[in-house]
């Protein structure tokens, strides 16, 4: 990467409001090394996908796999293939639930597991009352409280966070949910009267939630990175993080439990862009930005990039996960990332449709 170029490049990005602060922080860091300005606009993951296809953005920011949206539409599939769109997974995030518990009960006795996750989804759909006692495993709750759900407006049809909340828990399959609940959370039908809708971003959602979630049983979902970066304020505001039980083990949502895969409610932070960008200088800048973020071998730069990940509560991909974005055969599978970059970097810059079967970055 050259820092002496006189050509100033502007890259426009649009999409997920969850990914936005991450790209903002990375672009501010990158601008210290390269004459590149990266403009970041929110609008939701869906807009990130469509804006790359209609050329209103150079990069789409997507907090979920594009797979379902792209493959469910013949037009999107055709455009995705023709434009040679590449999905690059930059980081791993997680989804977690915060809630207001009764004062006399211990948060360690509340958790979601395979037996009650359907009740979480039923509550957020908003058509039926769901008791908070479904998620409590201590002494009996003396007074019964219903869950008061605060869900993203537009549901999974608009929000990558809402889609990851629905699809990525690791506790239940979509076909195990009842039809009304599933269609509601997909955004195919309206929420029921119990559900209170929030804005799309974590900041909007939490600010609205803390102002309006006065009653016991109030509950919403957020990016784990946002929760961990604001955990003191969240506790001060009177809320707890819901634990997660899998394989007979109760897990607290943390960076460590996501990294070791004991907490499975995870999602990718993706960017998508066209490898057929006619502006060669802009395409080169996009590739250099990705290499700066994912592959930098400069220790000082890597340290600063690591600080961005840490400040956002995000997790780097493992080498094996990064390798999934290279179009490699068995003869190269044992190569290190550095070896692949040295001799076969071109195999990274391959479109999603180059893979058989098609691959959208790293899919958790």
N, C-alpha and C positions, 0 to 999 in steps of 0.2 A: 504494500500500500504506500502510495506516495503522498507526502504531506506538503509538497511544494507546487502542486498543480494550481494553475490560475483559473481553471474552469470550476465554477460553483454549480453544484447539482442540487436540484430540489426534487425530493421523492415524496409523493402524496400517498398517505395510507388512510384507510377507513375501516371501521368495523367494530369489533367487540369493545364494549366499555370496560370490561375486566382487563383485557390485554392492553388497553390504552396507556395506563400509567407505566407499565413495564416498557413499552416501546418508547414512551416519552423519555424515561430515564436512560435507556440505551442510546437513543438518538442524541441526547445532550452530551453523553460521554463520547460518542463517536465523533461529534462535531469538534471535539478538542484535538482530534487527530487528522481529520479529513475535511475538505471544503464541501461538506454535504449537509443540507438541511432536510430533516425528515418531518413533514407535517403530519400530525396525528389527529384524526377526527373520529368521534364515536358514532354510534348508529345501530349497533348490534351486529352479531356475527353474520346474520343473513345478509345485511348490507355489505359486509366485507367480501362475501362471496360474489354477489351480483355486481359490485362496483369494479372488481377486477375484470369481469367479463364484458362490462359495457364501457370500459376504459375511462371511468371517472376516477379511478385510483390506480396507482402503480402497484401497491401492496394491499391485500385484504387481511385484516386481523380477525382471527377466528378462534373462539375459546371452546371449540369442539371439533370433532372430525367433520369435514365437509361431505363425507360419504353419503349420508342419507339424503341430504338436500340435492346433491348433484345427481345421484343415480336414480332418484325418484322422478326426475324430469328429463325427457328426451332432449329438449332444447338445451338445458344446462349441460347434460352429458356431452352433447355434440360440440357445444362451445368450449367446454373444458378440454376436450380432446384436441380440437382444432387450434386453440390458443396455446396448447402445450403448457397447461398450468402445473406448477410444481407446489406441493405442500411441504413446508419445512416446519417441523416441530422444534420450537426453541426451548421449551420448558415444560415441566409437569406441575400442575396445580391440583388442588383438591377442593371438594365441596364439604361444608360442615353446617350444622344446624345450631342456632342459638335460640334460647327460650327463657321464659320467666317462670321460675318454680315457686311453689309455696315456701314461705320463709322457714318453716320448721323441718323441711326435708333436705336430705343430703344429695347433692348433685351426682355423687358417685353411684347412686342407686337408680339413675335414669340412663337408659340406653336404647338404641335402635338395633334390631337384629333381624334375621330372616323371618322370624315369627310375627313381628309387628310392623315391618316396613310397609306393608300394604295399608296399614292404618295411617301411617304418615302421609302416604299419597292420597288416601281417601280424605283426610283432613284438609290437605292443600287444595283438592278439587273443590271443596266448599259446599257440596250438596247435602252432606250429612254431618251431624254432630259426632265428634270423636273425642273420647275422654282422654285426658292426660294420663290417667292411671294405666293406660295401655303400655306406657313407656317407663313405668316405675316398678322397681323390684325390691323395695325395702318394706318396712312396716306399712300397714294399710293407710292410705290417704283418708283422713277423717272427713274431709269435704271433697266432693267431686268437682273437677274443673274440666271444661272442654278446651280443646286446642283452638286457638284463634290464629288462623294462618295468614301470613303476609307473603304474597307470591308475586313474582315478576309479571308485569303487564304484558300481555301477548303470549305468555307461556313459552313453550319450547319452539313454537313456530317463529319466534323473533329472537329470543334470548339464548345464547350459548350456555349461560349459567343455569337457566331453567331446564335446558335439554340435558345437561350433565347431571343435574339433580334427579331428573326422571330416569335416565338410562344407565347411569354409571355407578350405582350404589354397590354393586357386587353382591347384593343380597337377594335379588329377585329378577326374574325375566319379565320382559314386557307382557308376554302372553299370559302371565299369571295374575295380572291386574284386571279388575272388572272393566267392561267396555266404557262406561260413563267416566270413570276416574281417568282411564288412559286417554280418552279423547279430549277430556278437559285439560289435562296437563300438557297434551300435545298442542293445544290451542285450536283444536277443531271445533269445540263448542265452548260457550262461555263458562267462566267460573260460577260456582254456586254462590248464594247470598252470604255464606259464612266467610268467604275469602275477601281479604282486603288487598288491593293491588298496589304495587310500589313501582318506582322508576326502574330503569334497566341497570344502572351502575351500582356497585357495592356501596359507594358513598351515599348516593340517593336513597338506596334501600335502607341502609342503617340509620341515616338521619331521620327518615320518615318513621322507621320502626321504633326508635328510642323515644320519639315524641308521642307516638300513639299507642305503643304497646304497654298500657298501664295495668292490664289485668293478668293474673296468673294464667298460664296456658298460652300466652302470646308466643309465636314461633315464626322464624324465618330462616332462609338459607343464604349463605354468603360464600365467597371464596375463602378458603382456609388462610391464604396469605394475608388477606385483609383482616381476618379475625385475629391472627397471631400478632400482626403489627399494631393492633388496637385493643389487645386483650385486657389491659388495665382499665381502659375507659369502658369497655363492655361490661366488665365485672362491677365497676363503680356505678354504672347505669342500672345494675340489678339483673343482669342476664348471665346465663351459663352456657357452656358448649356441651351439646348432647354427645355422650359417649357412643361407641360403636362396638357391637359384639359380633365376632365371627369365629368359627371353629372353637367355640366354648371359651373364647378369650375376650375380655372387655378391653377395648383399645381406646386410648385418648387420641384425638386428632392432633398430630404434631408433625413438624418437618421430618423427624426421625421415623415416625410410624408410617409416613408416606414413602420415605426413602427405602425402608426395609419391606415395603409392600404388605405390612400387617393392616394398614388402613387403606382400603381399596376404592374409596369413593373419589376417584381421581379423574382428571381430564387433561388434554393437551392444550398448550398455548401455541397456536399455529399462525404462520403467515403464509399467504398464497400469492403467487405472482406468475406472470406469463414469461416463458422462456423465448417467446417470439416477439418480445418488445422491439419495435423498430428503432427505438433510440438506444443505440449500442452503449453509449456512455452511461445512460441511466441504468440499463440492465447490468452493466459492469459494476456500478455503484451499489446496486441491490445485492449482488453476489458478494462484494467486498464487505458490506455491512453484516451479512450472514456469517461470513468467515471470521470477522472480528468478534462476533458474539459467540459462535459455537466452536471455532477451531483455533483461536489465537494461541500461538506458542510463545508469545512475548509474556514473560512472567509478570511484569508490571501491569500490562493491559489486562491479563487474565485475572489478576487480583482485583482490579477495579470492576471488571465485569462480574466477578463473583460477589462483590459488594452490592451490585444492583440486584442480583438474584436474591441475596439475603434480605435486602431492604424491602423487597416485594413479597417475601415469604414463598419464593418459588424454588424448585429443585431442578438441577441440571439433569439432562439425560445421561444414562450410562453409555459406555462405548458400544455395547451390543444394541442398545436402542438407536443410537446414531447410525450404526451400520445398516439399519433397516431402510435408511433413506438413500443408500447407495444401490445402484442396479448391479449387483455382483452375483457371480455364480459360485459354485462350490470351490473352484480353484483359488478364490480370493477370500473366502469366508474367515480364514485364520489370520489374515493381515490385520495389523493395527490400524487405527485411524490415521496416524501420521504416515504410515506406509501407503495407505490408500490415497491420501492427499498428494503425496509425492509422485506417485506413478499413475494414479487413476482418478484424479479429481473430476474429470469429465463424467465419470459414472455417478457422481452426486448430482450434477446438473441435468437430471433426466426427469421428464414429466411423469405425473401420476399414472397416466395411461401407458407409459413405457413398461410398467411392471405387469407381470402376469401371475396371479390376478392383480387388478388395479390396486394401488396402495396410496393412501392419503397421509403421508408423513408417518408418524408413529401413533398407532391406535392402541390405547390402553383398554 
